[in-house]
Amino acid sequence: MKRFYLLLASFVLVCGMAMAQPQGEPGGQGRAFDPSKMAEMRTEQMTKELSLNDMQKAAVLSLNKEFFSNMQAQGAKVRPEGSEKPDRAEMRKMFKQMQAMRADFNGRLQKILTPEQYQKYQKNEEARRAARRSNRASMPQN
């Protein structure tokens, strides 16, 4: 009987250690970034939140695909395959470029949406930013 419990305890420990291992690509928190899928998911979300018509949906999907592809390209420049941490100066430069890309995205999106839809979009984005900030603040620091 003692052997059975010892075997069971060993099994539980081994399974626990296996589950604690990171999944997916390194640094990817278990999921790979696919710009096309991200654009489709974001477009669907925007379609529901903003009640986009078919023409708007197609234009937003195209804009989202371009935006997420550009974001992925920027990230790849700063963190090439196999590197650990990017340089601080490179990160600042990338951050400014991403801000410019976001501003361009918002300007082009504003032309696609009605004023009411764009106002609602801005409100939703601010709520998302606030939620990310609060999640980040509650995360333990390494």
C-alpha positions in Angstrom: 0.0 0.0 0.0 2.9 2.4 0.8 4.3 1.7 -2.6 1.0 2.6 -4.3 0.9 6.0 -2.5 4.6 6.6 -3.2 4.0 5.8 -6.9 0.9 8.0 -7.0 2.7 10.9 -5.3 5.6 10.6 -7.8 3.1 10.6 -10.7 1.4 13.7 -9.5 4.8 15.5 -9.0 6.0 14.5 -12.5 2.7 15.7 -14.1 2.8 18.9 -12.2 6.3 19.6 -13.4 5.3 18.8 -17.0 2.4 21.2 -16.8 4.6 24.0 -15.5 6.8 24.0 -18.6 6.2 26.9 -21.1 4.1 26.1 -24.1 4.6 27.4 -27.6 7.4 29.6 -28.9 9.9 31.1 -26.5 8.7 34.5 -25.2 5.4 34.0 -26.9 3.5 33.1 -23.7 2.2 29.9 -25.4 0.9 31.3 -28.6 2.5 32.4 -31.9 1.5 35.8 -33.3 -0.3 35.4 -36.6 -1.1 38.8 -38.1 -3.8 37.5 -40.4 -5.7 35.7 -37.6 -5.2 38.7 -35.3 -6.6 41.0 -38.0 -9.6 38.7 -38.5 -10.4 38.5 -34.8 -10.0 42.2 -34.3 -12.3 42.9 -37.3 -15.0 40.6 -36.0 -14.7 42.2 -32.6 -15.0 45.7 -34.1 -17.9 44.6 -36.3 -19.9 43.5 -33.3 -19.0 46.5 -31.1 -19.5 49.1 -33.8 -22.2 47.5 -36.0 -20.1 47.8 -39.2 -21.8 47.3 -42.5 -20.2 44.9 -45.1 -18.3 47.6 -46.9 -16.9 48.9 -43.7 -16.0 45.4 -42.5 -14.0 44.7 -45.7 -12.1 48.0 -45.4 -11.4 47.5 -41.7 -10.2 43.9 -42.3 -7.8 45.2 -45.0 -6.6 48.0 -42.7 -6.2 45.6 -39.7 -4.2 43.1 -41.8 -1.8 45.8 -43.0 -1.5 47.2 -39.4 -0.8 43.8 -37.7 1.7 42.8 -40.5 3.6 46.1 -40.0 3.6 45.6 -36.2 5.0 42.1 -36.6 7.7 43.4 -38.9 8.6 46.1 -36.3 8.8 43.5 -33.6 11.1 41.2 -35.7 13.5 44.1 -36.3 14.0 44.7 -32.6 14.1 41.1 -31.5 15.7 38.9 -34.2 15.4 35.1 -34.0 17.3 33.7 -31.0 18.0 37.0 -29.3 17.0 37.5 -25.7 16.4 41.2 -24.9 16.4 44.1 -27.3 18.5 47.2 -26.8 16.8 50.0 -24.9 17.5 52.5 -27.7 16.0 50.2 -30.2 12.9 49.8 -28.1 12.4 53.5 -27.8 12.8 53.9 -31.5 10.4 51.1 -32.2 7.9 52.5 -29.7 7.9 55.9 -31.6 7.5 54.1 -34.9 4.6 52.1 -33.5 3.0 55.2 -32.2 3.2 56.7 -35.6 1.7 53.6 -37.1 -1.1 53.7 -34.6 -1.8 57.4 -35.4 -1.8 56.5 -39.2 -4.2 53.6 -38.5 -6.5 55.8 -36.5 -6.6 58.4 -39.2 -7.4 55.9 -41.9 -10.0 54.2 -39.6 -11.7 57.5 -39.0 -12.3 57.8 -42.7 -14.0 54.4 -42.8 -16.2 54.8 -39.8 -19.1 57.2 -39.1 -18.3 59.9 -36.4 -20.5 58.0 -33.9 -18.7 54.7 -34.6 -15.3 56.3 -34.3 -16.2 57.9 -31.0 -17.4 54.6 -29.7 -14.2 53.0 -31.0 -12.1 55.5 -29.1 -14.0 54.9 -25.9 -13.6 51.1 -26.3 -9.8 51.5 -26.9 -9.4 53.7 -23.8 -11.2 51.0 -21.8 -8.9 48.3 -23.2 -5.8 50.4 -22.4 -7.1 51.0 -18.8 -7.7 47.2 -18.4 -4.2 46.4 -19.7 -2.7 48.9 -17.3 -4.6 47.5 -14.3 -3.6 43.9 -15.3 0.0 45.0 -15.7 0.0 46.6 -12.2 -1.4 43.5 -10.6 1.2 41.2 -12.2 4.1 40.2 -9.9 7.4 41.7 -10.9 10.4 39.3 -11.6 
